[in-house]
Amino acid sequence: VINPAPYWVSCPEMARLADATPVILPTLISENFILDPKLLESKITEKSRLLILSSPSNPTGSVYPKHILEEIAKIIEKHPRLLVLSDEAYEHIIYAPATHTCFASLPGMRERTLTIN
């Protein structure tokens, strides 16, 4: 289970509870805690099964721009066994100029996305 940090406190434990290994990917405050798609791509292996994305993020409040989500979707497309758990529970708690993009609405991602809202 690939999980960008910072993350909600129980995410790694939920992965372990499912007998999975959490793979924590760092993000940078200078990049508004947005996962670098190149880092994501470099960490995916044949054992990768789930990417947890939180946008708007709890705990950081970061909102992924659509163009970054599209880059991530292109990476996901290359790995047919990889799903995305998209936590969008805070989609209405954002401030301009940020806008929410539902990950499942991106081309080819509807069947690959589990949306939490």
N, C-alpha and C positions, 0 to 999 in steps of 0.2 A: 504494500500500500504506500503510494507516494504521497507525501504530505508537505506542502510548503510551510515554512515557519516564518513568523509566529503563527500558531494554530490554537484552536480551542483545546483546552487542557486534556480532555478525554480522548482525543482522536488517536494517539498512538496506542492507548490501552484498548480501545475498541478493536483496532487491528490485531493486537495480541490475543484478545478474547476470541477472535475468529481464526486463531492459529496462523496469522499472517505476520510478516515482518514489516514494521514501519520503516520507511526510508524518508528521512527528514531532509528537505532541500532548503537551504538558507535563502532568504531574500534580504534586500538592503533597504534601509530607511531612505537612502538617496534615490531609490527607485520606487518609493512609496509602497514598499513591501509587496511589489508585484513580481511574481515568478518569472524569471528569465527563460523564455522558451528554449534557448540553446542549452541551458543547464538541464532542463527537463529532458530534452532529447538525449543528452549524454548519460543520463541516469536510468533510462528505461532498459530493462533486460527482458529476456524471455520469461522470467518469473514475475514480471510486473503485471498486476491484474486490475489495479484501481488507482486512480488519481483523485484526491480530494481537493476540490476547488471551492473557495468560499468568497463570494462576491455579491454584495458588499461583505467585507470580511469582519468577522468577530474573532479576534479582538482588535484589529488595526483600523477598521473603518475604510480600508482601501477598496476602491471599485475598479475592477479590471476594465480597461478600455476595450472596445469591440475588436480593434485590430490585433490586440494581444491574444484575445480569446480565439480569433480566427487562426492565428499562428499555432496556438495550442491544438486546435481542432485538426489542423493539417498533420501535426505530429501524431495525434491519436489515430487518425485514419491509417497510418502506416503500421499500426500494431493492433491487429484484429481481436486479440484477447484482452485488450485494455479497455476498461470502462471508466467513466467519470462520475463521481458522486459530487453533484453541484449543489452546494449549500447556498440558497438564495433567500433565506428567511428574512433578511433585512432589505429586500429590494426596494421597499418604499421609504427607507430611512437613508436617503442620500441627499447631497446638496449639489446644486449647479456649480460647475458645469458638468459634473459626472452624470452619466446615464447608465441605467441597468440594461444588460443584455443577457437574456436567458441562454445558457450554454446549449440547451437542447434545440434551440431555434436555428443554430448554425448548420450549414449544409452537412448532411451525413451524420449528425450527432444525436438525432432524436432517439435512435435505437441503441445508442451507446451511452446514454446519460440517465442517471438516477437523480431526480431533482428533489431536494429537500426544501420545503417551503411551508 
